[in-house]
């Protein structure tokens, strides 16, 4: 799985690009992708400030948070990041003008997030003047675009299966499996029975030990089709 570096860009780095940064980071956690994600602005309006309050509120509604501080796009970003991703067509055109004015000889690939959107629908240019409804709609639009962006990278997505919620029994069980020794007078089958007596809920665990033939791995690499279905449910 290749490591990638993504930079989302909007006008003020206060509304849509920090939202996209946080959404993408959350999707990476859920799909076991280890990419570096950041966001930046074309204008100096909000440098050093936290993202817009409505942006942060929408993220909180979905259990997310952003620790981002608005910053300005630099020429060095074009040599550091693999992808510079503009939020919509308007920002994309502005970025091309910015690149021409600053004589940027880019090594990164410039993409438009809207190009990954469903049904060719364009993301509005969010501003602090927009109402919460616009920010909420933008959240879902950005999330769908980010999913499509991940799928188009042809990466292997890993789905994790969490073990039993009975953490204390699981911890004791692991300690037992590591310290128990099988002597010549006692068969593995009898130890397996003893194990199940001490841990009656062990059948729901998904951890291998020297006594029970249960698969060790809690993770599963998904094929491209299954990965798309998994992403669609997120």
PyMOL commands that set and color helices and strands:
alter all, ss='L'
color gray80, all
select helices_A, chain A and resi 16-31+53-61+77-80+89-101+113-116+118-120+132-152+167-179+188-198+200-204+224-233
alter helices_A, ss='H'
color red, helices_A
select strands_A, chain A and resi 5-10+36-41+83-86+109-112+157-160+219-222
alter strands_A, ss='S'
color yellow, strands_A
deselect
rebuild
show_as cartoon
